[in-house]
Amino acid sequence: MFLLISVLTARAAEYQQLENLAAESADQATLGLRDIGKAREKSPRRWLLRDALADRSPFWRDSSLDLGIRVYDFRRENGNQSIAEAFAAGTELTFRSGKWRDRLSTIVSWHTSFAIDAPDGLGRTGLLAENQSDLSVISRAYLQYDFAKSTSLRLYRQDFNMPYLNRQDSRMIPNTHEAYVLRHPGKRLEWVFGHVTKMKRRDSEDFVPMGEIAGIIGNSAGTSVAGARYTLRDETTLGALVQHTDDVFTTAYSEMSFRRKLSEDWGMQLATQLTNQWSSGDELIGDFNTYTWGLRGKVSFRGFILTGAYTQAGDAEIQKPFGGTPGFTSSMLFDFDRPNENAYRVGLSQNFAVIGRPDFSLIVNYTKGRNAKTAVGGALPDTEEIAITADFRPQEGFLKGLWLRIRYADGDRGSPLADRRDVRVILNYTLAAFGD
């Protein structure tokens, strides 16, 4: 949904929104700051009700209705010979109103996911409920009141794009939350402050209190959020975010990013990140204090992007029940943030616009983690993962709005029983019934 602090990058493959993974030049790379409610690329408008709404009040006249269709085939082979498999289709129907008296507006989204072929006993793919049953949920339903040009209050069911609190939109239906948030998405200084009471996981229809999502059955605690980002004139960004769940834990995240266009062909981006997390209050999930930090660099040349990243984890595992991790080395299968783990990544991506085919892009990442330990200090095997993503996204013509994505990942955790392999094929299409 909006936000802000995705300053706070989040290029982790399981955290990234499906709509934010195409290759891009390093000097133009964004850190995820955007309103996800308006993020999906639209197909040519259908204008079915344009004339009927032309004389209505701005609330109706400026409204829109968008239909997103997603078809997803997922297969995971685990080293212990088990398989998770499902083929599903679903929709996202979203109504966005205009503004009543230039202040009040609303968004309502209905998500579905239906099994096409989902064998019994092969669940836990994240596409459907755990027992391979269908999903249908009003995932977003919020009122927004604009106090001024760039300050607003957003109430009730909404989605976020923040580190550790986000959509994690890599299956059929994203995570969404019930929250009450004041935000200021300014051009230079951006900030957010609010309280999140409940969360709906991406494979569930139920909104559950944040304390229970964190692992304490029956706990009704919520999560308070505060953060800010400042952009300097030379495109350097500084951001910080704090999330606190009473008697459970507190997470503090900060990031700095610098990007520059060096010439018509060359660009570069440098970024650093730091996460600190500690148990708080009654420490209901245990007493711990840990961290992760990372460095990442990107260099682009005529559509090619070479990426290098390094991360180091502390002596306890980072808790991340509210969404995906923003770690620079987090990948499709593994997050590479086990206790004491240090990891590096080398990646190459290419958008084929330079040869006249901007519809196609390819991303290849190799990540290796070493020196991880168990909670009691025992050594864990090194981990390796190779992940490949190929995209086809027509930029014009009758296929505009269609997006075909094919993903493959192979993970080695030092033991045949711990290895994992994924194949994912995702087809998205978005069209508009009416609106701008």
C-alpha positions as CSV (number, residue, x, y, z in Angstrom):
1,M,0.0,0.0,0.0
2,F,1.7,3.1,0.2
3,L,4.4,3.4,1.8
4,L,7.0,5.2,2.5
5,I,9.5,3.3,4.1
6,S,10.1,1.0,1.6
7,V,12.8,3.3,1.4
8,L,13.6,0.4,2.9
9,T,14.2,-1.5,0.0
10,A,13.3,-4.7,-0.1
11,R,14.5,-6.4,-3.1
12,A,14.1,-9.9,-1.4
13,A,12.4,-12.1,-3.9
14,E,9.8,-13.5,-1.5
15,Y,9.1,-10.0,-0.3
16,Q,8.9,-8.2,-3.6
17,Q,5.5,-7.6,-5.0
18,L,5.1,-9.5,-8.2
19,E,4.6,-6.2,-10.0
20,N,8.0,-4.8,-8.9
21,L,10.6,-7.4,-10.2
22,A,11.4,-6.4,-13.7
23,A,15.0,-5.5,-14.5
24,E,15.8,-1.8,-14.3
25,S,18.8,0.4,-14.6
26,A,20.7,0.9,-11.4
27,D,20.5,4.7,-11.5
28,Q,16.7,4.5,-11.8
29,A,16.1,1.7,-9.3
30,T,13.4,2.6,-6.8
31,L,13.3,1.5,-3.2
32,G,9.6,0.5,-3.3
33,L,8.1,3.8,-2.2
34,R,4.7,3.9,-3.9
35,D,1.0,3.5,-3.3
36,I,0.4,-0.1,-4.1
37,G,-3.3,0.7,-4.3
38,K,-2.4,2.3,-7.6
39,A,0.5,0.2,-8.6
40,R,-0.8,-2.4,-11.0
41,E,-0.1,-1.5,-14.6
42,K,-3.4,-0.9,-16.3
43,S,-4.6,-2.3,-19.7
44,P,-6.4,0.0,-22.1
45,R,-9.5,1.4,-20.4
46,R,-12.9,-0.2,-21.3
47,W,-15.0,2.9,-20.4
48,L,-18.2,0.9,-19.9
49,L,-19.7,3.4,-17.5
50,R,-17.9,6.6,-18.4
51,D,-20.9,8.4,-19.9
52,A,-23.2,7.2,-17.1
53,L,-21.0,8.6,-14.4
54,A,-20.0,11.9,-16.1
55,D,-22.7,14.0,-14.4
56,R,-22.4,12.4,-11.0
57,S,-20.6,13.8,-7.9
58,P,-16.8,13.6,-7.8
59,F,-17.0,10.6,-5.5
60,W,-18.6,8.6,-8.3
61,R,-17.4,10.5,-11.4
62,D,-13.8,10.0,-10.5
63,S,-14.1,6.4,-9.3
64,S,-12.6,3.3,-11.0
65,L,-13.2,-0.4,-11.0
66,D,-10.2,-2.7,-11.9
67,L,-10.2,-6.4,-12.4
68,G,-6.9,-8.3,-12.0
69,I,-6.7,-12.0,-13.0
70,R,-3.9,-14.3,-11.9
71,V,-3.2,-17.9,-12.8
72,Y,-0.5,-19.7,-10.9
73,D,1.2,-23.1,-11.2
74,F,3.4,-23.9,-8.3
75,R,5.5,-27.1,-7.6
76,R,8.1,-27.5,-4.8
77,E,10.2,-30.7,-4.5
78,N,11.7,-31.1,-1.0
79,G,14.8,-33.2,-0.3
80,N,12.8,-35.5,1.9
81,Q,10.8,-36.6,-1.1
82,S,7.8,-34.6,-0.2
83,I,6.1,-32.4,-2.8
84,A,3.9,-29.3,-2.5
85,E,1.9,-28.7,-5.6
86,A,-1.1,-26.6,-6.8
87,F,-2.5,-25.0,-9.9
88,A,-4.9,-22.1,-9.1
89,A,-6.7,-19.1,-10.6
90,G,-8.0,-16.1,-8.9
91,T,-9.1,-12.5,-9.2
92,E,-8.6,-9.1,-7.5
93,L,-11.6,-6.8,-8.0
94,T,-10.9,-3.3,-6.7
95,F,-13.1,-0.3,-6.4
96,R,-11.5,3.1,-5.9
97,S,-13.8,6.1,-5.3
98,G,-13.2,9.7,-6.1
99,K,-13.1,12.3,-3.3
100,W,-16.1,13.5,-1.4
101,R,-15.7,17.2,-0.6
102,D,-12.1,16.9,-1.7
103,R,-11.3,15.0,1.4
104,L,-12.8,11.5,1.9
105,S,-12.3,8.5,-0.4
106,T,-12.4,4.7,-0.1
107,I,-10.9,1.6,-1.6
108,V,-12.4,-1.9,-1.4
109,S,-10.7,-5.0,-2.8
110,W,-12.0,-8.5,-3.1
111,H,-9.5,-11.3,-3.6
112,T,-10.2,-14.9,-4.6
113,S,-8.1,-18.0,-5.3
114,F,-9.7,-21.2,-6.6
115,A,-8.1,-24.6,-7.2
116,I,-7.9,-25.8,-10.7
117,D,-5.7,-28.8,-9.9
118,A,-4.7,-29.2,-6.2
119,P,-4.0,-32.8,-5.2
120,D,-4.9,-33.8,-1.7
121,G,-2.0,-34.0,0.7
122,L,0.2,-31.8,-1.4
123,G,-0.8,-28.4,0.2
124,R,1.2,-25.7,1.9
125,T,2.0,-24.0,-1.4
126,G,0.6,-20.6,-0.2
127,L,-1.7,-20.5,-3.2
128,L,-4.7,-21.9,-1.3
129,A,-5.6,-22.7,2.3
130,E,-3.6,-25.4,4.0
131,N,-6.1,-28.1,3.1
132,Q,-6.1,-27.0,-0.6
133,S,-9.4,-25.3,-0.2
134,D,-10.4,-22.1,-2.0
135,L,-10.0,-18.6,-0.7
136,S,-12.3,-15.6,-0.9
137,V,-11.8,-12.5,1.2
138,I,-12.4,-8.7,1.4
139,S,-8.7,-8.0,1.7
140,R,-8.8,-4.2,1.7
141,A,-11.6,-1.9,2.8
142,Y,-10.5,1.5,4.1
143,L,-11.4,5.1,4.3
144,Q,-8.9,7.8,3.6
145,Y,-9.2,11.4,4.8
146,D,-6.9,13.9,3.3
147,F,-6.1,16.7,5.8
148,A,-3.9,18.6,3.3
149,K,-2.3,18.0,0.0
150,S,0.2,15.4,1.3
151,T,-1.1,14.3,4.7
152,S,-3.8,11.7,5.1
153,L,-5.4,9.3,7.6
154,R,-6.2,5.8,6.5
155,L,-8.5,3.6,8.5
156,Y,-9.2,-0.2,8.6
157,R,-8.1,-2.9,6.1
158,Q,-5.1,-1.9,4.1
159,D,-1.8,-3.2,2.7
160,F,1.8,-2.1,3.5
161,N,5.1,-2.1,1.7
162,M,7.4,-1.8,4.6
163,P,10.3,-4.0,5.8
164,Y,8.9,-6.9,7.9
165,L,5.4,-5.5,7.5
166,N,4.2,-6.0,3.9
167,R,2.1,-7.7,1.3
168,Q,4.7,-10.4,0.5
169,D,2.8,-10.7,-2.8
170,S,4.5,-13.7,-4.3
171,R,1.5,-16.1,-4.3
172,M,-2.2,-15.6,-5.2
173,I,-3.4,-13.2,-2.5
174,P,-1.2,-10.7,-0.6
175,N,-0.9,-10.2,3.2
176,T,-3.2,-7.4,4.4
177,H,-3.7,-5.8,7.7
178,E,-6.2,-3.9,9.8
179,A,-4.6,-0.6,10.8
180,Y,-5.1,3.0,11.6
181,V,-2.3,5.1,10.1
182,L,-1.4,8.8,9.6
183,R,1.0,9.3,6.7
184,H,2.8,12.1,4.9
185,P,4.3,11.0,1.5
186,G,6.1,14.3,0.7
187,K,8.7,14.8,-2.0
188,R,11.7,15.2,0.3
189,L,10.5,14.3,3.8
190,E,8.1,11.3,4.2
191,W,6.8,9.9,7.5
192,V,4.3,7.5,8.8
193,F,2.8,6.8,12.2
194,G,0.1,4.3,13.2
195,H,-1.1,1.2,14.9
196,V,-1.8,-2.2,13.3
197,T,-4.3,-4.4,15.1
198,K,-4.7,-7.5,12.9
199,M,-3.2,-9.4,9.9
200,K,-4.5,-11.7,7.3
201,R,-1.9,-14.1,5.9
202,R,-1.7,-14.7,2.2
203,D,-3.1,-18.2,2.5
204,S,-6.0,-17.3,4.9
205,E,-9.3,-15.5,5.0
206,D,-9.1,-14.6,8.6
207,F,-7.8,-11.4,10.2
208,V,-5.9,-12.4,13.4
209,P,-4.4,-10.1,16.1
210,M,-0.8,-9.3,15.7
211,G,0.2,-10.9,19.0
212,E,-1.3,-14.2,17.9
213,I,0.4,-13.9,14.4
214,A,3.7,-13.5,16.4
215,G,3.1,-16.9,18.0
216,I,1.2,-16.3,21.2
217,I,-2.2,-18.0,21.0
218,G,-5.0,-15.8,22.2
219,N,-2.8,-12.7,22.5
220,S,-4.6,-9.6,21.2
221,A,-1.6,-7.2,21.1
222,G,-1.2,-4.8,18.2
223,T,1.9,-3.4,16.5
224,S,2.8,0.3,16.6
225,V,4.7,1.7,13.6
226,A,6.7,4.9,13.2
227,G,9.2,5.8,10.5
228,A,10.6,8.5,8.2
229,R,12.6,8.9,5.1
230,Y,14.5,12.0,3.8
231,T,15.8,12.4,0.3
232,L,18.8,14.7,-0.3
233,R,19.3,16.7,-3.5
234,D,21.9,14.3,-4.8
235,E,19.4,11.4,-4.6
236,T,20.8,10.0,-1.4
237,T,18.0,8.7,0.8
238,L,18.1,8.1,4.6
239,G,15.3,6.1,6.2
240,A,14.4,4.6,9.6
241,L,11.5,2.5,10.9
242,V,10.4,1.1,14.3
243,Q,7.8,-1.5,14.8
244,H,6.8,-2.5,18.4
245,T,4.5,-5.3,19.6
246,D,3.7,-5.1,23.3
247,D,5.4,-7.8,25.4
248,V,6.7,-9.6,22.3
249,F,9.5,-7.8,20.4
250,T,10.6,-4.5,18.8
251,T,12.2,-4.2,15.4
252,A,14.3,-1.2,14.3
253,Y,15.3,-0.9,10.6
254,S,17.4,1.7,8.9
255,E,18.8,2.1,5.4
256,M,20.9,4.5,3.3
257,S,20.9,4.5,-0.5
258,F,22.8,6.5,-3.1
259,R,22.3,6.3,-6.8
260,R,23.8,8.2,-9.7
261,K,23.6,8.2,-13.5
262,L,27.3,8.3,-14.7
263,S,26.6,8.6,-18.4
264,E,24.0,7.8,-21.0
265,D,25.0,4.1,-20.7
266,W,26.3,3.7,-17.1
267,G,24.6,4.0,-13.8
268,M,25.2,2.9,-10.2
269,Q,23.5,2.4,-6.8
270,L,25.0,1.8,-3.4
271,A,22.9,0.9,-0.3
272,T,23.4,-0.2,3.3
273,Q,20.9,-1.6,5.8
274,L,20.8,-2.5,9.5
275,T,18.1,-4.3,11.5
276,N,18.1,-4.5,15.3
277,Q,15.5,-6.7,17.0
278,W,15.0,-7.4,20.7
279,S,12.4,-9.0,23.0
280,S,10.3,-6.5,25.0
281,G,8.1,-6.4,28.1
282,D,7.1,-9.8,29.3
283,E,9.1,-11.4,26.4
284,L,6.4,-13.9,25.5
285,I,8.3,-15.6,22.8
286,G,11.6,-15.6,24.7
287,D,14.5,-13.3,25.7
288,F,16.7,-12.3,22.7
289,N,18.6,-9.4,21.1
290,T,19.9,-9.8,17.6
291,Y,20.7,-7.9,14.4
292,T,21.4,-8.2,10.6
293,W,23.3,-5.8,8.4
294,G,24.0,-5.6,4.7
295,L,25.8,-3.9,1.8
296,R,24.7,-3.9,-1.8
297,G,26.0,-2.4,-5.0
298,K,24.5,-2.2,-8.5
299,V,26.1,-1.2,-11.8
300,S,24.0,-0.9,-14.9
301,F,25.1,-0.7,-18.6
302,R,22.6,-0.5,-21.5
303,G,20.0,-2.6,-19.8
304,F,22.4,-5.0,-18.0
305,I,22.6,-4.8,-14.2
306,L,25.3,-6.4,-12.2
307,T,24.5,-6.8,-8.5
308,G,26.7,-7.7,-5.6
309,A,25.5,-7.9,-1.9
310,Y,26.7,-9.1,1.5
311,T,24.8,-9.7,4.7
312,Q,25.7,-10.7,8.3
313,A,23.3,-12.0,10.9
314,G,23.6,-11.9,14.7
315,D,23.4,-14.8,17.1
316,A,19.6,-15.2,17.1
317,E,17.2,-15.5,14.3
318,I,15.2,-12.4,13.2
319,Q,11.5,-12.8,13.8
320,K,9.4,-11.9,10.7
321,P,5.8,-13.0,11.2
322,F,4.2,-9.9,9.6
323,G,5.6,-10.1,6.1
324,G,8.7,-10.8,4.1
325,T,12.2,-9.8,4.9
326,P,14.1,-6.9,3.2
327,G,17.5,-8.6,3.4
328,F,19.8,-7.9,0.4
329,T,20.5,-11.6,0.1
330,S,17.0,-13.0,0.7
331,S,16.0,-15.1,-2.2
332,M,13.1,-17.3,-3.5
333,L,13.7,-20.3,-1.2
334,F,15.9,-19.0,1.7
335,D,16.4,-15.8,3.6
336,F,20.1,-16.4,4.4
337,D,19.7,-14.9,7.9
338,R,20.1,-17.9,10.2
339,P,22.0,-17.1,13.4
340,N,25.6,-16.0,12.7
341,E,25.1,-16.6,8.9
342,N,27.1,-14.4,6.5
343,A,26.0,-14.5,2.9
344,Y,26.9,-13.0,-0.4
345,R,25.0,-12.6,-3.7
346,V,26.0,-12.1,-7.3
347,G,23.3,-11.3,-9.7
348,L,22.8,-10.3,-13.4
349,S,19.7,-9.0,-14.9
350,Q,18.8,-7.8,-18.4
351,N,16.0,-5.8,-20.0
352,F,16.1,-6.5,-23.7
353,A,15.0,-3.0,-24.7
354,V,18.5,-2.3,-26.0
355,I,17.8,-4.8,-28.8
356,G,14.3,-3.6,-29.4
357,R,12.4,-6.1,-27.1
358,P,11.4,-4.2,-24.0
359,D,8.7,-6.8,-23.4
360,F,11.4,-9.4,-22.2
361,S,13.6,-9.4,-19.1
362,L,15.7,-11.9,-17.3
363,I,17.1,-12.0,-13.7
364,V,19.7,-14.6,-12.5
365,N,20.9,-14.6,-8.8
366,Y,23.4,-16.8,-7.1
367,T,23.5,-16.6,-3.2
368,K,25.7,-18.5,-0.7
369,G,25.4,-18.5,3.1
370,R,28.1,-19.7,5.5
371,N,28.9,-20.1,9.2
372,A,25.3,-20.4,10.4
373,K,24.8,-21.9,13.8
374,T,21.9,-23.5,15.7
375,A,20.3,-21.8,18.7
376,V,22.8,-23.7,21.0
377,G,25.8,-22.9,18.9
378,G,26.1,-26.0,16.7
379,A,27.4,-25.6,13.2
380,L,24.9,-25.7,10.3
381,P,25.7,-26.7,6.7
382,D,26.4,-23.9,4.2
383,T,23.5,-23.0,1.9
384,E,23.5,-22.2,-1.8
385,E,20.7,-21.1,-4.1
386,I,20.4,-20.2,-7.7
387,A,17.2,-18.3,-8.7
388,I,16.2,-17.5,-12.3
389,T,13.2,-15.2,-13.3
390,A,12.0,-14.6,-16.8
391,D,9.4,-12.0,-17.6
392,F,7.2,-11.2,-20.7
393,R,5.3,-7.9,-20.3
394,P,3.9,-6.5,-23.6
395,Q,4.2,-2.7,-23.5
396,E,1.6,-1.9,-26.2
397,G,-1.2,-3.4,-28.3
398,F,-4.1,-5.7,-27.2
399,L,-1.8,-7.7,-24.9
400,K,-0.8,-4.7,-22.8
401,G,-1.8,-5.5,-19.2
402,L,-0.7,-9.1,-19.6
403,W,2.4,-10.4,-17.6
404,L,3.8,-13.9,-17.9
405,R,6.5,-14.8,-15.3
406,I,8.4,-18.1,-15.1
407,R,10.6,-18.7,-12.0
408,Y,13.0,-21.4,-11.0
409,A,15.1,-21.9,-7.9
410,D,17.4,-24.7,-6.7
411,G,18.5,-24.6,-3.1
412,D,21.3,-26.8,-1.5
413,R,21.5,-26.9,2.3
414,G,24.3,-29.4,2.7
415,S,22.0,-32.4,3.1
416,P,19.7,-34.1,0.7
417,L,16.9,-34.0,3.2
418,A,17.1,-30.2,3.5
419,D,17.4,-29.4,-0.2
420,R,14.6,-27.7,-2.1
421,R,13.6,-27.0,-5.7
422,D,10.8,-24.7,-7.0
423,V,9.2,-24.1,-10.4
424,R,6.6,-21.4,-10.6
425,V,4.6,-20.1,-13.6
426,I,2.5,-17.0,-13.1
427,L,0.2,-15.3,-15.5
428,N,-1.3,-11.9,-14.6
429,Y,-3.8,-9.7,-16.5
430,T,-5.4,-6.5,-15.5
431,L,-8.2,-4.6,-17.1
432,A,-10.5,-1.7,-16.1
433,A,-14.3,-1.7,-16.2
434,F,-14.3,2.1,-15.9
435,G,-12.3,4.9,-14.6
436,D,-9.3,7.1,-15.6
